[in-house]
Amino acid sequence: MRAIENALEDECFAWLIREQAVEAARETVALVHPEPYIQSIVDAVPLEGLVAIDEDTRMSPGTLDAALRTAGAATQAVDEVMTGQVRNAFSSMRPPGHHAERAKAMGFCFFNNAAIAARHAQKAHGAERVAIVDWDVHHGNGTQEIFWSDPSVLFCSTHQMPLYPGTGAASERGEHDTIVNTPLRAGDGGDIFREAFEVAILPRVEAFRPDLILISAGFDAHWRDPLADLQLTEADFAWATQKLMDIADRRCGGRVVSLLEGGYDLEGLARSTAAHVKALMQG
């Protein structure tokens, strides 16, 4: 978070509207996650130290507050974009969310922020169709699981494969063909990434005619990131941002909400986030 904040202190970001996130209401989280699961996360919070949810996912005394505020940032951004207060928004919050399934925390994720944002847009603002585009280097298995049988949400993902969590084959298309997976191979760079967007993802988002576009903006596909082997640069993320904004301009009044997912090299994360936000500001 500090690395991103430092990057966004640059003079060119001076006029950004910056807000503190509030905690998501429990009933908002329950738009996606069953109440017994939410209670299990609440009950797991330790008084001190760390507790393991799985081999990757740990909780400290402050984790629940952070997770609820991250979900709250997502819905707050949706509120402001859907009501026209702002044109688009970026949530610089962790923990990430796209690995969280309906009733399972995994991969550093507890609540699926993109899914909560989509459901909130539908319930609170009457959005009929929401498109979620996920370019994190790891497949958003949780988002896919949540919307597998839902024709009102389009989920599109680029990701390295094979890689954690092992899902995301192109053959995984959902019950209504609203899942679009375009796996990339280790070593692939911006040219392959951009081709995947141009051929497989952008036409599907355009044809879906969404009322809102959500971005699961993980920056661990950057060439510097230690957890994977794609070779993207910050210019690739800016390009993808602009392409999605172009569709949003044509289809949904420019409404884009971007939510931070992964990214574990501080320099790559900071530079990529800055390029992404700078592109959003041009909308």
PATI-823978 format. One record per atom (N, C-alpha, C): y, x, z. Coordinates in steps of 0.1 Angstrom, whole numbers, plus 5000, padded with zeros to 4 digits. Layout:
BEGIN
YXZ;...
END
This chain:
BEGIN
498850085000;500050005000;501350095000;501250195008;502450285008;502650354995;501650394988;501750454975;502450354965;502050234965;502650134956;504050104960;504350094973;505650064978;506650184974;506150304975;506950414971;507250414956;506250374948;506450364933;507450264930;507450154937;508350034934;509750054940;509950164947;511250204952;512150264941;511550284929;512350344918;513550244915;514550304910;515850234907;515550114897;514650124888;514450024878;513849894885;513349904897;512749784904;513749724914;514949774914;515949734924;516149584925;516049514914;516449374914;515149284916;514049344918;512849254921;513049174933;512649044933;512548964945;511349004953;511549044966;510449094974;510248994986;509048954988;508748854999;507548905007;507648865020;506448895029;505548775028;504248805027;503248695026;503048625040;502748505039;502348425051;500848405050;500248375062;498848355062;498448225054;497348235046;496948115040;496348015051;496647885049;496047785058;494547785056;493847755066;492347755066;491847655055;492547545054;492147445045;492347495030;493247585028;493447635015;492347735011;491947815021;490747905019;489547815016;489447705023;488347615021;488247545008;489347554999;489247504986;488147584978;487747704982;486747784976;485547814985;485847844997;484847895006;484447785016;483047765018;482647665028;483147695042;483347595050;483847615063;482947695072;481647685071;480747775079;480947915076;481147945063;481348085059;482648135065;483748055064;485048105069;484848125084;484148045091;483948065106;483148185108;482248215100;481448345102;482348465101;483348465092;484248575091;485148585103;485548465108;486448465120;485648525132;484348475133;483548525144;483148665143;483248725131;482748865130;483848965134;485148925135;486249015138;485949085152;485949215152;485749285164;486949295173;486849315186;487949335194;488549475193;487649565189;488049705187;487049775177;487449885171;486549955162;486249875150;485049905144;484649845131;483349775132;483149675124;481949605123;481549595109;480249615105;479749625092;479349485087;479949435076;479549305070;478349335060;478549445052;477449495044;477649645043;476849715035;476949855034;478249905030;479049825023;480449865018;481549805026;481349695033;482449615037;482549615052;483649655058;483849665072;485049585076;484949545089;486149465095;486649545107;487949545108;488549595120;489249475127;489949495139;490649385145;491649325136;492249395127;493349345118;492849285105;491549295102;491149255088;491349115085;491049025095;491148885092;492548845089;493548895096;494948875094;495348925080;494849045076;495149095063;494549015052;493348965054;492648885043;493348755042;493748685053;494448555052;495848575046;496548685049;497848705043;497648735028;496648805024;496448835010;496148705002;495348615008;495148485002;496448405002;497248415013;498448345013;499448395003;499448525000;500348584990;500048524976;498748504974;498248454961;498748304959;498648224969;499048084968;500548074968;501248164976;502748164976;503248194962;502648294956;503048334942;502748214932;501648144934;501348034925;502447924927;502747894940;503747794943;505047824935;505547954936;506847984931;506847994916;505748034910;505648034895;505447894890;504647814896;504347674891;505547584892;506447614902;507647534904;508847584897;508647694890;509747754882;510747834890;510447864903;511347954910;511448094905;510348144900;510248274893;509348254881;509548344872;508748334859;507348384861;507148504868;505848554871;505948624884;504748674889;504748734903;503548834903;503748934911;502649034914;502449034929;501249024934;500949034948;500349174951;501149254958;500649394962;500049384975;498849334976;498149304989;496749344988;496149384999;494749415001;494349355014;493049315016;491949355008;491849274995;491049334985;490949264972;489949144974;489649074963;488948954965;487848924955;487848994943;487048944932;485548954934;485049034944;483649044947;483148934956;484148864963;483748764973;483148644966;481948604969;481348484964;481648364973;481248254970;481548134978;481248154992;480048214995;479648225009;479148365012;479748465006;479248605008;480448705006;480648785016;481648895015;480849015010;481549085001;480949214996;481949294989;481649424987;482549504979;483949514984;484149524997;485549525003;486249395003;485549284999;486249154997;485649055006;486548965012;486248865022;486448725016;487648705011;488048575005;488448604990;488048514981;488348544967;489748494964;490648584963;492148544962;492448484949;491848534938;492048474925;491548334924;490348314930;489748174930;490548084938;491048124950;491848044958;493148004951;493748104944;494948074937;494747974926;493647984919;493347894908;493147754913;492347734924;492147604930;493447544936;494247634941;495547584947;496447534936;496447604924;497247564913;496747424908;495447404908;494947274904;495247164914;495047194927;495147084936;496647054939;497447164941;498847144946;499847114934;499447164922;500447164911;499847094899;498647044899;498146964888;497747044876;497547174878;497147254866;495747204862;495547184849;494347134844;493347244840;493947354835;493147464830;493847594835;493047684841;493547814846;492647924840;493248024835;492548144829;492748254839;491648324842;491648444851;491148554842;491948664841;491648784834;491548894843;490348964844;490049064854;489749194846;490649294848;490449424842;490049534852;489749494864;489149594874;487949654868;487749784872;486549854866;485249804870;485249734881;484049664886;484049514883;482949464879;482849324875;483149234886;483949124884;484249034894;483148924896;482048974901;480948884903;481248754911;482148774921;482448654930;483148554922;484148594914;484948494906;483948424896;483148504890;482148444880;481248344887;480748384899;479848284906;480548154910;481748164914;482448054919;482747954907;483048004895;483447924884;482347914873;481147954876;480047954866;479947814859;480047714867;479747574861;481047494860;482147554860;483447484860;484147504846;484247394838;484847414825;486347414826;486947394838;488447394839;489047534842;488147634844;488547774846;487847864837;488647944830;488148044821;488248184828;487048254829;487048384835;486648484824;487548584822;487348694813;487448824820;486548914817;486449044824;486149154815;486849264816;486449404811;486049484824;484949564822;484449634834;483549744828;483349844836;482349944833;480949894836;479949924828;478649874830;477649984824;476650024831;476249984844;477150044855;477349964865;478250004877;478149884887;478449914900;478549814910;479349694904;478949564907;477749524915;476549494906;476549534894;475349514885;475349384877;476449304878;476549184870;477549214858;477749114850;478749124839;478249154825;477049124823;476549144809;477149044800;477249074787;477948984777;477148854776;475848854779;475048734779;475348634790;476148684800;476448594811;477748514807;477548384803;478548304797;478948184804;478248144815;478548024823;477947904816;477947794824;477347664819;478147604808;479447634807;480247574797;480847674787;480247794787;480847904778;482247944782;482547934795;483847974800;483848104808;482748184806;482748314812;482648414800;483548504799;483648604789;483548744794;482448804793;482248944798;482249044786;483049144787;483049254777;482849384784;481649424787;481349544794;481749664786;482249764792;482549894786;481650004792;481550114784;480650224789;481450334795;480750404803;481350524810;481950614799;483150664801;483850744791;484750674781;484550534780;485450464771;486950474776;487750474766;489250494769;490050374764;491250394762;492250284759;491950214746;491450294736;491250234723;490050124724;489050154731;487950064733;488349944741;489049974752;489649864760;490449774753;491349824745;492349734737;491549654727;490549724720;489749644711;489049534717;488449554729;487749444737;488749334739;489949364743;490949264746;491249184733;491549254722;491949194710;490849104704;489649154705;488549084698;487948974707;487649004720;486948914728;487748824738;488848884743;489448814754;490748734750;491648804743;492848734740;492648604732;491848604722;491648484714;491048374723;490248404732;489648304741;490648244751;491548334756;492648284765;493548194757;493948234745;494848154736;494248024733;492948014730;492347894726;492147804738;492047854750;491847774762;493047694766;494247744761;495547684764;495747654779;495747764787;495847744801;497247704806;497247634817;498447604824;499047714832;498147814835;498547924843;497548044840;498048164839;497248284837;497248364850;496148384856;495948474867;495348604863;495848714868;495348854865;494748914878;493448944877;492849034887;493049174883;494149224889;494749354884;494149474893;492949514889;492449634895;492849754886;493149864893;493549984885;492650094887;491350064890;490350174891;489650204878;490150144867;489650194854;490550304849;491550344857;492450464853;491550594853;491950684845;491150804843;491050884856;492050874865;492050954877;491150894888;490650774886;490050704898;488650764900;488350794913;487050854916;485850764917;485950634916;484850544918;484250494904;484750544893;484250504880;484550604870;484250564857;484350664846;484950614834;485850514835;486650484823;487850574822;488550564811;489650664808;490950604805;491250484811;492450414808;493650494814;494850464808;496050514813;496950404817;498050434824;498950324828;499550254816;499650314804;500150254792;499150144788;497850154790;496950054786;497049934795;497349944808;497549834816;498849754813;499849834809;501149774805;500949694792;500149754783;499849684770;499149554773;498149554781;497349434784;498249324791;499049374799;500049284806;500949214796;501449284787;502349234777;501649134768;500349164764;499649074756;499348944763;499048944776;498848824783;500148744785;501248814787;502548744788;502848684775;502548744764;502848674751;502148544750;500848544754;500048414754;500648314763;501048364775;501648274785;502948214780;503748294773;504948234767;504648124757;503548134749;503248034739;502547914746;501747934756;500847834761;501247764774;501947844783;502147784796;503547824802;504547834794;505847854799;506047984806;505248084802;505348224808;504748234822;503948144826;503448144840;502348244842;502548354849;501548454851;501648494866;500548504873;500448554886;499448664886;499848784891;498948894891;498648934905;497348964908;496848994921;496149124921;496549214930;495949344931;494449334935;493649414928;492249424932;492049574936;491149644928;490849784932;491849884927;491450014929;492350124926;492350224937;491750344936;491450424947;492050564946;492650604935;493350724934;494850694935;495450744945;496850704949;497850724938;497750834931;498650854920;498450764908;497150744904;496750654894;497150514897;496850474909;497250334914;498750314913;499450404918;500950384919;501550384905;501150474896;501650474883;501250354875;500050314877;499550194869;500250064874;500350054887;501049934892;502549934888;503150044888;504550054883;504650004869;503750054860;503750014846;503549864844;502549814852;502249674852;503449584856;504049624867;505149544872;506349554862;506549674857;507649684847;507449594835;506249584831;505949494819;506149344823;505749314835;506049174840;507549144841;508349244845;509749224846;510449194832;509749234822;510349224808;510049084803;509348994810;509048864806;510148764807;
END
